C-alpha cells in the first residue's frame, strides 16, 4: 500500500478481494478440494481401465483361438 498524505491507498490490492468474506473463502476452498478429489478419482479410474485393458490383451495373446478354425484345413490333412 502506498502512503499518500497520511492515508493509505489500496492501489496494489485487487478491489474484488476486499469484498470476499471468510465464508466465501471456505466455499472456494471446498470447491477446490472437491475438484482435486474428482481429478484424482478420474486419474485412478483411467489407470485401472488401461491396466484392465492391457491385462485383457495379454490374456487374448496367450489363449488359443479355435473359434476361427477353417474346416477345410482338417479335410486336407
Buried (B, 14 or more C-beta within 10 A) or exposed (E): EEEEEEEEEEEEEEEEEEEEEEEEEEEEEEEEEEEEEEEEEEEEEEEEEEEEEEEEEEEEEEEEEEEEEEEEEEEEE
